Structures are given as structure tokens and as C-alpha cells.
Amino acid sequence: MLHKRLEETYLQVVSRATTDLTYDLDNILEALDQLHNQISDDDLSRFTDTEDRETISLLRDVIYTAQETINEIEARQATQMPILHLVEHHEKIG
């Protein structure tokens, strides 16, 4: 089943660091695209409600993990940028 492939790929990426993360992300995107196409074509009608709920749960996990990863990357980038501080301008006396 396609959602099993998505689950396996997702768990593989989350559970291990890899030297070619782009390849793993491409596999996730490919599996998501295939899943979307099958659902759009109503090709998954043979699945029960339970399997649909499992697929939805897995998709929510993928979204959550992706969003947390984005947040971490953006937070790291924010700390690497120079911080500018505004200081009050004082006029010279004399």
C-alpha cells in the first residue's frame, strides 16, 4: 500500500541522519504525490475508514515534523545573523 511506503520512508528519514538527505526528501515527496494522485482519482476507495484515519495521522506527523524542521532552520539562521541595536543619539555639548 502506498501509505505504508510513505510511512516507511518518513520513519527512515526521521530515524537516521543521512549524507544524502535530498534523496530521502525526494522519496517522501514522490510518495506524497502518488498518494495525492490516487486519492484525487478516487483510487483508494478499497481502503477502510481505519486505514484512511491512519493515513491522515501519518500525513499530520509528516506536516508536524516538516514544520518543526523549518522552525529549527529559521531559528538557527536568526541567531547567525548579526544583531543590530538601536542606541539613543546624544548631541555633543560644547
C-alpha contacts under 8 A as a table, 3 or more apart, distances in Angstrom:
res1	aa1	res2	aa2	distance
1	M	4	K	5.34
1	M	5	R	6.65
2	L	5	R	5.06
2	L	6	L	6.32
2	L	31	A	7.07
2	L	34	Q	7.67
2	L	35	L	6.36
3	H	6	L	4.90
3	H	7	E	6.02
3	H	31	A	7.91
3	H	35	L	7.01
3	H	55	T	6.06
4	K	7	E	4.95
4	K	8	E	6.07
5	R	8	E	5.11
5	R	9	T	6.10
5	R	31	A	7.02
6	L	9	T	5.20
6	L	10	Y	5.95
6	L	28	I	6.30
6	L	31	A	5.53
6	L	32	L	6.92
7	E	10	Y	5.10
7	E	11	L	6.03
7	E	58	L	6.76
8	E	11	L	5.21
8	E	12	Q	6.01
9	T	12	Q	5.03
9	T	13	V	6.25
9	T	24	D	7.29
9	T	27	N	6.97
9	T	28	I	6.16
10	Y	13	V	5.28
10	Y	14	V	6.16
10	Y	28	I	6.51
10	Y	62	V	7.10
11	L	14	V	5.10
11	L	15	S	5.79
12	Q	15	S	5.33
12	Q	16	R	6.27
13	V	16	R	5.72
13	V	17	A	7.07
13	V	18	T	7.77
13	V	21	L	7.70
13	V	24	D	6.30
13	V	25	L	7.75
14	V	17	A	7.68
17	A	21	L	7.69
18	T	21	L	5.54
20	D	23	Y	5.60
20	D	24	D	7.02
21	L	24	D	5.10
21	L	25	L	6.19
22	T	25	L	5.07
22	T	26	D	6.02
23	Y	26	D	5.08
23	Y	27	N	6.34
24	D	27	N	5.08
24	D	28	I	6.41
25	L	28	I	5.04
25	L	29	L	6.19
26	D	29	L	5.07
26	D	30	E	6.03
27	N	30	E	5.03
27	N	31	A	6.12
28	I	31	A	5.15
28	I	32	L	6.10
29	L	32	L	5.01
29	L	33	D	6.01
30	E	33	D	5.05
30	E	34	Q	6.20
31	A	34	Q	5.13
31	A	35	L	6.08
32	L	35	L	5.02
32	L	36	H	6.03
33	D	36	H	5.06
33	D	37	N	6.13
34	Q	37	N	5.07
34	Q	38	Q	6.19
35	L	38	Q	5.23
35	L	39	I	6.18
36	H	39	I	5.15
36	H	40	S	5.94
37	N	40	S	5.04
37	N	41	D	6.09
38	Q	41	D	5.11
38	Q	42	D	6.07
38	Q	43	D	4.82
38	Q	44	L	6.16
39	I	42	D	4.83
39	I	43	D	5.74
39	I	44	L	5.70
40	S	43	D	7.50
42	D	45	S	5.97
43	D	46	R	7.63
44	L	47	F	5.76
45	S	48	T	7.80
47	F	50	T	7.99
47	F	51	E	5.97
47	F	52	D	6.74
48	T	51	E	5.34
48	T	52	D	6.39
49	D	52	D	4.94
49	D	53	R	6.10
50	T	53	R	5.03
50	T	54	E	6.19
51	E	54	E	4.93
51	E	55	T	6.13
52	D	55	T	5.03
52	D	56	I	6.14
53	R	56	I	5.04
53	R	57	S	6.05
54	E	57	S	5.02
54	E	58	L	6.14
55	T	58	L	5.07
55	T	59	L	6.12
56	I	59	L	5.03
56	I	60	R	6.16
57	S	60	R	5.11
57	S	61	D	6.31
58	L	61	D	4.98
58	L	62	V	6.27
59	L	62	V	5.02
59	L	63	I	6.19
60	R	63	I	5.04
60	R	64	Y	6.03
61	D	64	Y	5.07
61	D	65	T	6.04
62	V	65	T	5.24
62	V	66	A	6.03
63	I	66	A	5.14
63	I	67	Q	6.05
64	Y	67	Q	5.17
64	Y	68	E	6.13
65	T	68	E	5.15
65	T	69	T	6.10
66	A	69	T	5.08
66	A	70	I	6.21
67	Q	70	I	5.06
67	Q	71	N	6.15
68	E	71	N	4.97
68	E	72	E	6.19
69	T	72	E	5.12
69	T	73	I	6.23
70	I	73	I	5.15
70	I	74	E	6.10
71	N	74	E	5.17
71	N	75	A	5.98
72	E	75	A	5.05
72	E	76	R	6.11
73	I	76	R	5.15
73	I	77	Q	6.19
74	E	77	Q	5.01
74	E	78	A	6.10
75	A	78	A	5.06
75	A	79	T	6.40
76	R	79	T	5.26
76	R	80	Q	6.35
77	Q	80	Q	5.11
77	Q	81	M	6.43
78	A	81	M	5.46
79	T	82	P	7.68
